[in-house]
Amino acid sequence: MKTLMTTSALAITMMAGAAYAETSACLITKTDTNPFFVKMKEGASEAAAANGIELSTFAGKYDGDVETQVAAVETCIASGAKGILITPTDSRALVPVVTQAREAGALVIALDTQFEPADAADATFATDNFKAGVLIGQWAKAKMGDDAANAKIALLDLNASEISVDYQRDNGFLQGFGIDIKDPTDIGDEDDPRIVGNDVTNGSPDGGRTAMENLLQVDPDINLVYTINEPAAAGAYEALKSFGKEEGVLIVSVDGGCPGVQDIAGGVIGATSMQFPLLMASKGIEAIKAFAETGEKPQNSEGLDFFNTGVELITDEPVDGIPSITSAEGLKKCWG
């Protein structure tokens, strides 16, 4: 996948190709390196080919690259795209440009990460990210048993923008673990003494390692680590290992990519909540086709402000009362 700014010729080629298609659409992801977004592109591309839709794809250069995503939306507007699928790298900053896209007649669907407000997009196809956090929090509390009362928790979040997917997973984990959350749309405002601190990772292994190293300097006795995703979890484990502290520390995460599920099997991660990015993307393409043909827009799941694509807890150490599947079962469902 190329980023939008790699070459102006790329954008021109995409626009020209879309002009000859009966229905054109765009997929804009946060990056082209995270396996989650690689699988999302695969799902969108396969669904577009099956539905006769000309698909142009764009990606930010890094998680948090608002400028490139804004430029991508503007390119999609100029090309006359009938629909735009986007994983917003900043759920607030991108609202003005996606509003412009909707005013131009495009169906805008958020994937994985909701806009703020959610109705800035026509629809969202996503995991219930709060529930994903709750599941790993509940599992960690049950796994630690009486020791949960004396937990020392490191929270490895996404970035300083505190977008919806970031605070939903973080606060879901805390609630699942039994910690009183204050503002459910804020990160780091809790006063529970078990929380050592928060740091940001940009969802990458390098970021996870640095964040873990920083928090170990605050308290070397951390025994529970929450991470925004599995690449960050892998980095956190490497940091713990370099300090000789990989034993006796629980790591929990969210995503369910094949490398993360393999890390469950290898004992690196204790539990993770699996998402389904291919389903998000394919459902998004199907919605664009329906909108192009009938003007119909997708409906939310009952009681939610998004379409829920599901979540499953993956662990090889199940606990009573929390449904889960093993890493072997998870490898049959994973992606990336």
N, C-alpha and C positions, 0 to 999 in steps of 0.2 A: 504494500500500500504506500502511496506517495502522500506527503503532506501537501496542502494547498499551495504553500509558498515555495515549493521546490522549483517550480518553473511556471511561468505564465502560460506557456504553450499547453501545459496540462489542462488548465482551466478552459482554454479556448477549445481544445479537443473535446472535453466533456460537454461543453455547451453545444458544440456543433452536433455531437452524437445525439444529445437529448432532443435537438430540434427536429430530427427525422423520426423520432419514436412517437407512437400514438400516445403513450403515457410514459412520462419520465419521472424519476424519483431520485432523491439523494439520501445517502447515509453519512452522517457526520459523527465520528466517535472521538473520545477524549485523546486517545493515542493509537498508534498502530503497532505497539510492542506488547502490551498486556494481552495474555492469551484470551481473556474474557472478550476483548474487542475484536481479536482475530476471529474468534468463533462467531461473534455477532455479524461480522462482515460476511463470513461464509454462509450463515443462515439467510442473510438478506440477499446475497447474490444468487443462491440456489432458488429462493422463492421468486425473485424477480425474473429469472430465466423461465421458470415454470409458468409464470403469469403474464409473460410477454411485456414486461416493463423494462425500460432502459434505466439502468441504475448507475449513478455516479457516486463515488466514494471519496471521502475526505477524512483527515485526522489531524488533531493537534500535534504539535511537536513534543509536548509533555503534558502531564495532568495539571490543569490550571491555565492552559494556553487559550485564554478567552479571545485574543485578537484573531488567531487563525480560524477559530470556530465562527466568529462574526463574519469574517471574510468569506468563509465557505457558505454560510446562509445567504449572503448577498449574491454570490455566484449562482446559487440555486434559484433565487428569485429572478435574476436576470435571464436565466435559461428557460424560465417558464415551467419549472418542475411542479408536477401536480401534488407531490407529497414530499415531506422532509422528515426523515427519522434522525433523531439526534440524542446523544447522551451528553447532556449539558455539563461542561467542565465547571461552570459557575451557574447555579440554578437561579440566581437573581440577575446577574449582569447581562445575560443573554435574552432576557425577557423583551426588551425593546426591539431587537432585530427579528425575533420569531413572531412578534406582533405584526411587524411589517410584512413578513412572509404570509401570514394568515390574511392580512388585508389585501394582499396581492392574489389571493385565491388558492393558496397551497394548504393542504392538510398537514398540520404539524403534530408529530407524535414523539413524545419523549420516551426513551428507552432506558430502563434501569434507574435513572435519577429523575425525580420529579422537579419541575420548575416551581418557583415560589413567586406568586401563587400557582397552585397546580393547574388552574384553568387558563394559565398563559398558553398552554398547548391545547390542542383539540382532544388529546387523549394521552395516557401514559400506559405503557406495557412494562411491568416491573415486578420483581420480587417484593413481598411485604418486608422491606428492609428492617423495620422495627421488630417484627416477629423473628426475623433471622437472628437479630441480636439477642432477643429474649431467649431463644432456644439454646444458644451457646452459653448464655449467662446461667440459665437453669441447670444446664449440664455441669458447668464448672462448680456451682454451689453444691450440687448433689455429690459430685466426685470428691470434693474436698471434705465434705461432711462437717464434723465439729471444727475442723481447722479453718472453715470459711469465715468464722468469727475473727480470726487473726490474719486474714489474707493481706498481702501487700501487692497491690494491683498497679500494673503499668498499662496505660491506654495509648496505643499507637494508632493515631488517627490519620486522616488524609492530608489536608492542608489548612492554611489559616482562613480560607474562605468559609469554612464550615457549611458546605452545601448540604442539601437535604439527605442524600445517601449517607453522609458522614455522621451527622448528628442522630439520624434514625438508628443506625447500627450501634453507635456508641451508647446512646441512652437505652436502647433495647437491651443490650448486654447488662448494663448496670441494673435496670429494673429486674431482669431475670435473675440476677445474682442477689437481689434483695436490698439494693442500695436505693435510697430515696433520691429521685431525680428532681431537680428544681424546674428550670425552664426546659421543656422537651425539645426546643429548637436551638438550644445552646449547648456547647461543650465546655466542660471544665468548671461549672459553677456549683458542683456538689461540695459538701463539707464533711463527707464520711472520712474518718481518719485512715481507713484502709487503702484509700487511693494515694499512691505515691506521686503520680502526676501524669500529665498528657504530653505527647510530643507528636510531630507530624512526620509523615513518611513519603508523601507523594505516591503512595501505593506501589513502591518499588523495593526490591531487595536492598539496595544501597541505603535508601531512606529508612527502611526498617532497622537495618544494622546501626545506623547512626543514632536514631531515636532510642533504641534499646541501650546503647552505650551511654547516652546522656542520662537516662533514667536510672541506670545502675550506679552512676556517680551520685545520684540523689539518695538511693537506698540500695545497697548491694544484696539485700535479702528479699528482693522481689520474688514472689512465688506464683504469680498469676499474670499472664500477659494476654490482653485483648488486642487484635490487630484488625485494621479495616479490610484487609484482603490477604490472600495467601502468599503473594510475592513479598509483602511486608513481613509476614510471619517467618518466611524462610530467612530473611535478613536478621530478624530478631533472634532466631535460633543460632545463627552464626556468631552473633555478638555474645550470647550467653555461653556458647561453647568456648569462645576465645577467653572468657573470664573463668572457665572451668565450672560453669553453673548450669550446664544443660540438663543435669539430673535434678529432679524434684521441682521443676518449674512447669506449670501447665500453660500451654499456648492454645488459644481458641481464635477462630477466624471466620470469615465469610467468603464464599465464592463457589467452591466445588469444582474447580478446574482439575484436570487429571494430575498435574504436578502436585497440587494440594492434597488430593486424595491419596496419592502415593506417599506424601509426607505423613498422612494419618497412619498408613501401613508401616512406615518406618519409625514411628514414634516421635516425630518432630512436632506435629500438631496433635492435640488431644481430640478436638472436635471442630468441625466446620459446618456451616450452613450452606447447602448447595443451591445455586441459582441455575436458571436455564436460559442463557443468552440467545441460543439459536432459536428457541421458541419465541422470545421477545421480538427478534428481528423478522422472523417469518410471519408472525401475526401482524406486525407493522406493515409489511408489504401487502398482505392480503387486505388490510384495511384501506390502504391507498388504492388498490384496484377497485374495491367496492365503492369508495368515494368517487373515483373517476367515472364509474359506470352509472351510479345511482344517486350520488350526492349524500349517501348515508355515512354518518360518522360512528365510530365504535362506541360501545357502551361500557361503563365501569362495572367492575364486580360489585355485587350487592353489598351495600354498607361501606364501600370504599370510594375514594376519589381517584382510583386507577384500576386498570385491569390486572388482576393478580395472576402471574405466571407460575406461582408455586415456589415452595422451599422445602428441603429435606435435610434433617440433621444426619451427618456422617460421623461415625466414631466406631472404634473397635473396642471401646470400653463402655457399653451401654449402662444406663442407670434406670432404676424403676420409675415409671410414670412419665418418661419422656420418649416418645416414639423416635426410633433412629434406624439407620441401616449401616451395614459394615462397609469398610473400605473396599472389600471385594465386590460387594453389590454396587457401591458407588462408582467403581471403575467401569461398570457397564453403562452408566448414565452420564459420565463426566465429559468434559470438553477440553480442548486445548492440549 
